[in-house]
């Protein structure tokens, strides 16, 4: 689950970084990223992953 989430984040970041028009190229297919975040939140591991990957992250 954590690897899937990391892959989804990386795809979104790469598409955004490589797109000169500012349009996100990776669609949210079936809300997969949100569903993955919800599941990780239920398991209590999402916040830890966000802190690990982005020390400046603050959960809203």
Buried (B, 14 or more C-beta within 10 A) or exposed (E): EBEEBEEBBEEBEEBEEEEEEEEEEBEEEEEEBEEBBEBBEEEEBBEEBBEEEEEEEEEE
